[in-house]
Amino acid sequence: MYEYKGEERRTREALSEEEIEIIAERAAEKAMLKLTNQLYQEVGKGVISKLLYLAGIVTIAAWAWMHNNGWLK
């Protein structure tokens, strides 16, 4: 693999333990937010799906009732 042979470009030493901990905490918070949002989206999709299913059943039942009672011909 290619090895850089020029001047050192890094301006600081490695990250301290405290900086690593801060970065890890931020990453964990972002991951939790992402998972929570995905969970809410899945729950929302399920609720919407069930509501549309129920609306379809009610519509078909109303049509059948109207048809049997002479409202529709």
Distance bins in CASP14 RR format, pairs under 12 A and 6 or more apart:
PFRMAT RR
TARGET T0000
AUTHOR 0000-0000-0000
RMODE 2
METHOD distances of the structure
MODEL  1
4 10 0 0 0 0 0 1 0 0 0 0 0
12 19 0 0 0 0 0 1 0 0 0 0 0
13 19 0 0 0 0 0 1 0 0 0 0 0
14 20 0 0 0 0 1 0 0 0 0 0 0
15 21 0 0 0 0 1 0 0 0 0 0 0
15 22 0 0 0 0 1 0 0 0 0 0 0
15 23 1 0 0 1 0 0 0 0 0 0 0
15 24 0 0 0 0 0 1 0 0 0 0 0
16 22 0 0 0 0 1 0 0 0 0 0 0
16 23 0 0 0 0 0 1 0 0 0 0 0
17 23 0 0 0 0 0 1 0 0 0 0 0
17 24 0 0 0 0 0 1 0 0 0 0 0
18 24 0 0 0 0 0 1 0 0 0 0 0
18 25 0 0 0 0 0 1 0 0 0 0 0
19 25 0 0 0 0 0 1 0 0 0 0 0
19 26 0 0 0 0 0 1 0 0 0 0 0
20 26 0 0 0 0 0 1 0 0 0 0 0
20 27 0 0 0 0 0 1 0 0 0 0 0
21 27 0 0 0 0 0 1 0 0 0 0 0
21 28 0 0 0 0 0 1 0 0 0 0 0
22 28 0 0 0 0 0 1 0 0 0 0 0
22 29 0 0 0 0 0 1 0 0 0 0 0
23 29 0 0 0 0 0 1 0 0 0 0 0
23 30 0 0 0 0 0 1 0 0 0 0 0
24 30 0 0 0 0 0 1 0 0 0 0 0
24 31 0 0 0 0 0 1 0 0 0 0 0
25 31 0 0 0 0 0 1 0 0 0 0 0
25 32 0 0 0 0 0 1 0 0 0 0 0
26 32 0 0 0 0 0 1 0 0 0 0 0
26 33 0 0 0 0 0 1 0 0 0 0 0
27 33 0 0 0 0 0 1 0 0 0 0 0
27 34 0 0 0 0 0 1 0 0 0 0 0
28 34 0 0 0 0 0 1 0 0 0 0 0
28 35 0 0 0 0 0 1 0 0 0 0 0
29 35 0 0 0 0 0 1 0 0 0 0 0
29 36 0 0 0 0 0 1 0 0 0 0 0
30 36 0 0 0 0 0 1 0 0 0 0 0
30 37 0 0 0 0 0 1 0 0 0 0 0
31 37 0 0 0 0 0 1 0 0 0 0 0
31 38 0 0 0 0 0 1 0 0 0 0 0
32 38 0 0 0 0 0 1 0 0 0 0 0
32 39 0 0 0 0 0 1 0 0 0 0 0
33 39 0 0 0 0 0 1 0 0 0 0 0
33 40 0 0 0 0 0 1 0 0 0 0 0
34 40 0 0 0 0 0 1 0 0 0 0 0
34 41 0 0 0 0 0 1 0 0 0 0 0
35 41 0 0 0 0 0 1 0 0 0 0 0
35 42 0 0 0 0 0 1 0 0 0 0 0
36 42 0 0 0 0 0 1 0 0 0 0 0
36 43 0 0 0 0 0 1 0 0 0 0 0
37 43 0 0 0 0 0 1 0 0 0 0 0
37 44 0 0 0 0 0 1 0 0 0 0 0
38 44 0 0 0 0 0 1 0 0 0 0 0
38 45 0 0 0 0 0 1 0 0 0 0 0
39 45 0 0 0 0 0 1 0 0 0 0 0
39 46 0 0 0 0 0 1 0 0 0 0 0
40 46 0 0 0 0 0 1 0 0 0 0 0
40 47 0 0 0 0 0 1 0 0 0 0 0
41 47 0 0 0 0 0 1 0 0 0 0 0
41 48 0 0 0 0 0 1 0 0 0 0 0
42 48 0 0 0 0 0 1 0 0 0 0 0
42 49 0 0 0 0 0 1 0 0 0 0 0
43 49 0 0 0 0 0 1 0 0 0 0 0
43 50 0 0 0 0 0 1 0 0 0 0 0
44 50 0 0 0 0 1 0 0 0 0 0 0
44 51 0 0 0 0 1 0 0 0 0 0 0
44 52 0 0 0 0 0 1 0 0 0 0 0
45 51 0 0 0 0 0 1 0 0 0 0 0
45 52 0 0 0 0 0 1 0 0 0 0 0
46 52 0 0 0 0 1 0 0 0 0 0 0
46 53 0 0 0 0 1 0 0 0 0 0 0
46 54 0 0 0 0 0 1 0 0 0 0 0
47 53 0 0 0 0 0 1 0 0 0 0 0
47 54 0 0 0 0 0 1 0 0 0 0 0
48 54 0 0 0 0 0 1 0 0 0 0 0
48 55 0 0 0 0 0 1 0 0 0 0 0
49 55 0 0 0 0 0 1 0 0 0 0 0
49 56 0 0 0 0 0 1 0 0 0 0 0
50 56 0 0 0 0 0 1 0 0 0 0 0
50 57 0 0 0 0 0 1 0 0 0 0 0
51 57 0 0 0 0 0 1 0 0 0 0 0
51 58 0 0 0 0 0 1 0 0 0 0 0
52 58 0 0 0 0 0 1 0 0 0 0 0
52 59 0 0 0 0 0 1 0 0 0 0 0
53 59 0 0 0 0 0 1 0 0 0 0 0
53 60 0 0 0 0 0 1 0 0 0 0 0
54 60 0 0 0 0 0 1 0 0 0 0 0
54 61 0 0 0 0 0 1 0 0 0 0 0
55 61 0 0 0 0 0 1 0 0 0 0 0
55 62 0 0 0 0 0 1 0 0 0 0 0
56 62 0 0 0 0 1 0 0 0 0 0 0
56 63 0 0 0 0 1 0 0 0 0 0 0
56 64 0 0 0 0 0 1 0 0 0 0 0
57 63 0 0 0 0 0 1 0 0 0 0 0
57 64 0 0 0 0 0 1 0 0 0 0 0
58 64 0 0 0 0 0 1 0 0 0 0 0
58 65 0 0 0 0 0 1 0 0 0 0 0
59 65 0 0 0 0 0 1 0 0 0 0 0
59 66 0 0 0 0 0 1 0 0 0 0 0
60 66 0 0 0 0 0 1 0 0 0 0 0
60 67 0 0 0 0 0 1 0 0 0 0 0
61 67 0 0 0 0 0 1 0 0 0 0 0
61 68 0 0 0 0 0 1 0 0 0 0 0
62 68 0 0 0 0 0 1 0 0 0 0 0
62 69 0 0 0 0 0 1 0 0 0 0 0
62 71 0 0 0 0 1 0 0 0 0 0 0
62 72 0 0 0 0 0 1 0 0 0 0 0
63 69 0 0 0 0 0 1 0 0 0 0 0
63 70 0 0 0 0 0 1 0 0 0 0 0
63 71 0 0 0 0 1 0 0 0 0 0 0
63 72 1 0 0 1 0 0 0 0 0 0 0
64 70 0 0 0 0 0 1 0 0 0 0 0
64 71 0 0 0 0 0 1 0 0 0 0 0
64 72 0 0 0 0 1 0 0 0 0 0 0
65 71 0 0 0 0 1 0 0 0 0 0 0
65 72 0 0 0 0 1 0 0 0 0 0 0
66 72 1 0 1 0 0 0 0 0 0 0 0
66 73 0 0 0 0 1 0 0 0 0 0 0
67 73 0 0 0 0 1 0 0 0 0 0 0
END
